[in-house]
Amino acid sequence: MKILRMVFMSVLLVAFGQTALAQCPDAIGQWTTNDGTMIGGRATEAWCGANGAPIQGGVPGNTQNAMSWDGASLGTQWRAWGMAIDSNGAVLLSDTVDPVTGNGTRTYSTNYVDGEYWLTRDNTWADGLADLTGILTSFNVVTTITIRNFAAVGASSNINFTGDFVNCPGANGCEIRFGITNAMLVWNPGFGGSMPADYPDLLCGANTGEAFDVCCMTIDIYCVVGAEETSWGSLKALYK
């Protein structure tokens, strides 16, 4: 009986160990650049020209690549990549450009499809043993472009996204309920010169695109069943 119990315990611990090592968040709540629990980043949008679209911003298929930036290295805390503009492209929301002076703003809303994300194991959202990975379930960017003398001189974006964690038991129901961040355009071909150093690579084989600084970021992580509801101690106590 004792041997049988030990065998059962071994099988149970192995099974639980696989669950424990699954890439589920170790905590729920919010992480933000406002209190230093997240760091900002940098991003590129590759001008992919998918399906014969012109090589320029806002067209279907253009693809983003974003990484945290700690002042010295990219991608040490978080990454998000592979978000491609959907078939609608950038949708104009408002246009205040004066037809005579060429001054004003244009605001666009752009939805992206696909995309993945990665969060380091070395933050309080993880257990220190396994990085967290997931797929983006929505990604929307509202961009206001400032125009002077009919030429774009700057752009700022508000970004909202959601995501699901993968390699995490479905019963846990872990997700990024919302993520919000801002981005500021720092370079595109219209500015002249070449893309600045230390920005994420352009995806989809593109040789041009845009570069952005990412700031003011917040993510909210939630799990239907939290990892803290089960522990090794309580499990072992059942089979002494």
N, C-alpha and C positions, 0 to 999 in steps of 0.2 A: 504494500500500500504506500509506503514511504517512497519507494522507487518510482511508482506510478505518479505520485504527487510531484516528485522532483522533475520527472519528464514533462508533465503538464505545465509546471512552472517555467521550465526552460523554453517550451514552445511559446507560452504566453509572453514571456519577456522578450523573445526574439520578435514576435509580432508587434508588441508594443514599442520595441526599440525602433522598428522600421517606421512606425507612426511618429515616434518622438523625433526621429531624424528628418521627417518630412519637412518641407520648407513652408511652415506655417508661421505667421507672426507670433512673437512671444509676448506681445502687449497690444492693447488697442488704445486709441486716442488720436491726438493730433501732434504732428511734428511740423515745425515752422522755422523759417529763417528769422522770424521776429524775436524768438528767444534763443536762437543759436542751436536748436536741436536738428536743424538742417542747414546745409550750405547752398548758396546759389550755384549758378552754372553758366554754361555756354552752349550754344546750339548752332547748327547749320541747317539750311534748307536747300537741298540739291535741286537744281533745275533740270529735271529728267526728260522733259518733252515726251512723255509717254503717249503712245498711239498717235504720233504725228503732231502733237500739240507743240506750239512754239516754245522755244527755250526762254522762259521768263518766269517771273513770280506769279503765283496764284493759279496756275494751270493744273488740271488733273494729272496725277502721277508724281508731282514734285514731292520729295520725301525728306522728312526731318530726322536729325540725329542730335540728341541732347545728352550732355554729361555734366555732372557736378564739377566745380572748379574751386580748388582750395587756395588759389593764388600761385600754385606751383605745378599741380598735376590735375589732369582731367580724369573723371570717372572713378574717384576713390570712394564716393559715398552712394551715388545713384547714377543710373543711366536710363534713357528711354530712346528707342530707335525704331525705324521702319514705318512711321506714321506717314501715309501717303494721301494727298488731296483726293477727295472722291470725284466722281464723274461730273458733279455740278460745278466744280471749280470755285473760285472766290465769288461770293454773291455780294453785290453792291448794296449797302444799307442806306448810305447817305452821301451826297455830293454837294459840297459848299464852294467848289472852285469857281471863282468869278471868271466868266468867259472873256472878259476884257483884260484884266490884270494877270490872270492865271494864278491867283493866290487863293488858298483855302485848304480844305481837307476832303479826303475820301475815306469812308469807313466800309470795311468788308467783313463778312462772316464766312469762315471757311471750315468745313467739316473734313476730318481725316478718317481713313479706315486703316485697319490692321495696327500694328505696333506692339512692341514688347517693352517690359521694364525690368530693372534689376535694382535691388537694394542690398547694401552691404550687410554682412553678419555683424559688423562691429558698430552697431548702434542699438539703442534700447528697443527698437521694433523687432529685433531678432535675438536669438539665444546665444550668439557668439560662436555657434558651431556650423550653421548653414546659412548661406546667403538666401535672400528671398527673390523669387522671380514671378512674373505674371504677364498677362496679356491685357492690353488696353481695350476697353469696351466702348469708350467714346473719347473723342479728342476734338475740341472746337477752339478755334482761334478767331478773335475779333480784333482786327487791325485798323488803326487810324493812321493814314499816310498824310503827312504835311507837305503841301505843294507850294512852291514859290516860283513865279514866272514860268508856270507850266511844267516845272521839273520837280520830282520828288526829292526832298531834302532830308527826310527822316520818317521813321515809323515806330509806333509803339503798339504792343499787343497785349490783350488779356486772354489767358488760356485757361480752359476748364477741361478736366478729364476724369475718367473713372477707370477702374481695372479690377480684374480677378486674379488672385494668386493661384499658381499652378503647383503641381507636386505637393498639394496640401489636401487632406481628406475632404471630400465634398461636404460631409456633414458639418465641418467647421464653418463653412459659409464665409470664408475670409475674403474681403474685398477692400479696395480703395473706394470709399463711398464718394469722396470728391477730392479733387486736387485743383488748386488754383495757383497761378503764377503770372508774372508779367515778364515781357521780353522787350528789349530795345534793339532796333536794327543798328549795327555798327559798320556793316560793309555790304555792298553789292557792286556789280560791275559798273554801275552808273557813277560810283564814287571815284573811279579810277584806281590804278594800281592793282595789287593782288590781295587775295584774302589774307588777313593777319594770321600770324602764327598762333599755335596753341588753341585752336578751335577744332571741334570734332570733324572727322573726315566726311567728305561729301559721299553720299550713298548712290546707288543705282548706276555707278560708273560715270556720273556727271563730272564735267570739268569746270563748271561754274555754278554759282548759286548765291546764297546770302549767309551772313554771319550775324548772330545775335548774342547779347548778354542777357542772362536769365536771373531774375531777382524776385524777392518778396514771395517766396514759395511756401505753400501749406498743403499737407496731405492729411486726410482723415482715414484711419484704418479701423475696420470693424470686423469682428467675427461673431457669428451666431453662437458658436460654442468656443469659448476661449481656451487656450492651452493650459491656463492655470487651473481649470476645473478637474484635471486629472494629474496625479503626481506619481512618481516612482514609489514614494513612501506609502501612499494609500493603497497602491496595487500590491506591493509586497506584503502589507499587513493582512491581506485577504488569504494568503497562501503560506503562512508560517508553518 
